[in-house]
Amino acid sequence: MAKKKAEAPMPKAIEVARLDTMEMIHMMEKVAKTGHPITVNLPDDSNVQIIPGPKMQPPWGYMKGTMEIVGDIMSPIEETRHARDLDRFE
């Protein structure tokens, strides 16, 4: 079994002028993977901290089992309604 190459430790603070787009994406992926925040020093002496966000649920199936179908949903509705029959238009 091949050993995984040890990755260099990520600095806790880095100057934004030293980053390109791919480096920034790589840093964000590492923050998401490890959970350790990184501070980015901006040119005007302010700092931005990159922290991992909460784990997101997938958008499909997260409400499974929370609803119940009551009655017949396949048969056509026999009642017809018109806008003029509604109370709010009188």
Secondary structure, 3 states (H helix, E strand, C coil): CCCCCCCCCCCCEEEHHHCCHHHHHHHHHHHHHHCCCEEEECCCCCEEEECCCCCCCCCCCCCCCCCCCCCCCCCCCCCCCCHHHCHHHC
